[in-house]
Amino acid sequence: MSDHRIAPAAGPGEAGHVRGFWQGLGLPGLVDVHTHFMPERVLRKVWAYFDALGPLTGGVEWPITYRQEEDERAALLRDFGVRAFTAMLYPHKPGMARWLNDWAVDFARRTPDCLHTSTLFPEPGVETYVREAVEAGARVFKAHVQVGAYDPADELLDGAWGLLADAGVPVVIHCGSGPAPGKHTGPEPIARVLARHPRLRLVVAHMGMPEYEDFLDLAERYEEVRLDTTMAFTDFSERLAPFPRRALPRLAGLGDRVLLGTDFPNIPYPYLHQLHALERLRLGEAWLRGVCHDNAARLFALPGA
């Protein structure tokens, strides 16, 4: 990889600065609902896709800042003071989800501060393996409409959505059209899912970028819809899909349903920048405390929530 594609180093003192951020808010740490851990050969392929400027990146240079080994990445999150994080993993074809879920069981077992994460895909048998994952202790699911190139309202998924709604298990879903639109991205397909399953605990990744206001509409309409901050408001994303300033009061009003997400390790800037991007919105310390810890701590019933 040529030098201009290498991400800037986050710096040896970054952990101290991250800790200083949440300590200054009087928090016990951070809860990050959007971090990626997956089988190493899968993650390496994801990184190779970013390196090659694949079409789903929108052709934008996207150097990976935290290209360490799995145990080093987990240790770094702990150094940052992230008390709970996720293993956002996702299939891009049929027959892959169950295998990923099996890997996730083992990862959660050996990584107690990771919220046991599972995934799904529209295929025969999806309801069965989703039920098995919930029974095995899955605490959050990941769905990726853009990468999977599927309609979230596909009838094959209907039973699985109903099961997850009944179980109260949150689903972090990439359904916005950023960084590049797909056939089934945008608010309309997921709105059809919510019309059928209004109690489904959906966490819309990336604030629904770039259709921010459409997804704010859904969050205002459905009380179990939440938004994660992944990459939103950062300099990188503001150049590509700026969050409309007129919508900041709505964002403030939904302060109890906005959750910190970062996309670690697959981010083209230091972790600290996501926190500073939230701070500079100037929505207040109470809002920041909710976003960076309290809202997710309640959602996942973490100790001390």
N, C-alpha and C positions, 0 to 999 in steps of 0.2 A: 504494500500500500504506500503510495507516495506521501511525502511529508505534509502536503497541504490537506490531506484527508485525516490526519491524526488529531484527535480531540485535544484541546488544551488540558494540561494536568490540573486536577482539582486542588492540589496543594496539600502538603503534609499537615497544615494547621486547620484544614476544613472542618474536621470533627469537632474541634473546640468551638469554632464559630457557630456550627449547627446547634451544639449544646447550649451555647450562650443565647441563641435565639429563643429556644423553648423555655429555658430557665428564666429568661427575662419576662416571659408571659406567665410565670408561676405554674407551669405544667410539669407533670411527672415524666414527660417524654413526648414522642410523636407516635401517631398511628398512620401508617401509609398503606392505603388500600389498593395501590396499583404499582406493584413491583413484580419483576419477571424472574422466576426461577423455573427451569424446565430441564428435561434431559439434555446433557451437554452437547450431544451431536445435533439436537434440534436447535439449541441456542446458537451454536456456531453457524448453522445455516441461516438463522435469522440475521446474525451479524453480517454474514456474507451478502445477504440481500441488501442490507443497508449500505454496505461498502460499494455494491455494484449500482447503487441508485436505481433500484427496481421501481417499476411503475407505481406501486402503492405508496412510495415515499414522495410522489409528486415530482420526482427528478431533482429533489433538493439534497445538497450534500448533508450528510447526517453522521458525523463521526461519533463513535461510541466512547463515552468518557470513562466508563468503569469496566474495562475489558479484563477483569481479573478472574481467577478461578472461583468456583462456586463457594468454597468455604471462606475465601477472602472477602467475597462480596457480602456474604451474610455477616461476617465479623465487622465489616465497615458499617453496615446498617446499625449494628449494635453500638459501635463507637459513636455514631451519630445520635444515639439515644432513641432509636425507633423501637418502641416496646412491642409492637405487633406489625407484621407486614404480610404480604400475600405472595403466592406463586402463580401469577397470571400466565396460564398456558392455554393453548388453543389449537384445534385441528384445522387443517386446510382441505381435508378430504375425508370421505367416509372410512370407517374402520380404524380411525386414529384416536378418537376420544377415549375409549375404554382403556387403551394402552397408556395414554397420558394420565388418566385417573389412577391407574395402578401405580405408576411412578410417584404420583402426588401423595398417595397414602404413605409410602416409605419416606418421602421427603418430610412430610409433616411429623412423622414419628421421630425422625432424627433432628428436627428443627422445631423445638417446642414454641418458639416465638413467631413461627409462621402460622397464619390462619389457614387451616387445611383447605386447599383450593381444588376444585374440579372443573370440568368443562363438558361441553355437549356439542352435537352436530345433528342436523335433520337427517335421520336415517332409521331404518327399522331397528327396533330394540332400544332406542334412545331412552324411553321412559324407564325401562328396566335398569339400565346402568346408571341413570340418574338416581333412581331409588336406592340402588346399591351404594352409591357414593354418599348419599345423605345418611343412610344407615351406618356407613363406615365413619361418619363424623365430619363430613364436609361442611364447612362453615361459610363458604362463599363459592360461587361459580363464576367462570369467565366465559363470555360469548363474544365472538369477533365477526361481525357481519361483513366487514370489508374484506378481511383475509379469507374467510370461509366462503364468501360470495353466495350467501344464501338469504332467503327471505325469512326473517324471524317469525313471521306469521304463517309459515309453512305448517300445514296440518300435522305433519310428522312431529312437530315440536309441541303441539297443543297440550298433550298429556303431561309432558315434562314441565312446561310452564305452570300448569295447574298444580302439579306435585310440589314444585318449589314455592309457589304462592302459599299453599296450605302449610308447608313446613316452615315458612318464614325465613328461608335461606336467601340472602341477597345475591343478586347477579350483577356483576360489573360487565357492562356491555358496550363495546365500541360499535355504535350505530350511526354516528355522525359521518359526514362526508369528507372529513379531513384525514390525512393530508391530501388524499385524492378520492374522488367520488367513486362509488361502486353501484352496481345495478340496484341493490336493495338498501343502500344507505340513505340517511335523511330521516326526518321525523315521521313520515307517513306509515312505513311498515311497522315500526315499533308502536305507533299509536294504535294500530289494529290489534296488536298483542295486548296492550293495556285495556282496550275496550272489552276484551274477553276475560282478562285477568287483572282487574283493577287493584287487587291486593298484592300483586307481585312486587317484591322489593327490588326494583331496578336501580342500579347506580350507573348513570350515563357517563361514560368515560370522556375525558377531555372537554367536559362541559358541553358536549355535543358539537364541538368545533366542526365547521364554521357556522352551523345553524344554531348559534347560541340562544337566540330569542325564542325560536320554535321549541327548543327543549326546556327553556324556562317556562313556556306555556304548559308543557306536559307536567312539569314539577308542580306548578300551581294548581293544576287540575287533579292530580293524583297524589294523595298524601304520602304514599310509599315510594314515590320516585325521588331519587337523590342524584346529585351531580358530583363527579370528582374533578379535581383541579388539574389533572395530569397535563403538563406542558402549557396549560392556558396561562395567559398573562405574562409569559416569559418573553424576553426580547426576540427569541427565535420565532415563536408563534405569532407575536404581535406584528412581525414583518409580513407574515403569510396570511393570517386571518385575525385581525385585531378584534378584541372584544369591544362591542359598542358601549361607549361611556354612558349613553342614555339608559342602559340596562343595569347600571350599578345599583340603583335603589332596589330593583327587583332581586338582585343577588344578595343584597343586605337583608332583605325581607325573608329570604330562604336560608338564612344563616345557620339554622339547625339541621339543614339537609344538604349541606355542602361538605365534602370530605376531602382531606388531603390525598392526592395521588401524584406520583412523580414520573413513572415509567423507568425508574432505576432498574437495571444499569444502562438501559438503551437510550440515554439522553446525550445531546450534543453540547452540554454545558455542565458545570458543577451542580450538585444536589442543592447546595445553598441558594443558588439563584432562584429556584422555585419558591423557596420560603420568602426571599426578598421581594419577588414578584407579587406575592400575596400581600405582603406588608405594605407595599407602595400603593395598593388600592385605597388605603386609608379608610377602611370600613370599621376600624376600631379594634381594640384588644379583645373585647368579648367575642367578636366575630372570629378573630384569628384563633382564639383558644378553642372555640367550637370546631372550626375547620381542621386545625392541626392535631386535635386530640379528642375532645369531648364527644363530638357527634359520632365518630366511629367507635369510641369506647362504649357508648350506649348501645349502638347498633349491634355490636358483637359481644355485649355483656362482659366486658373485660373487668378484671378485679379493680375495685376502686371507682368504677364508673358511676 
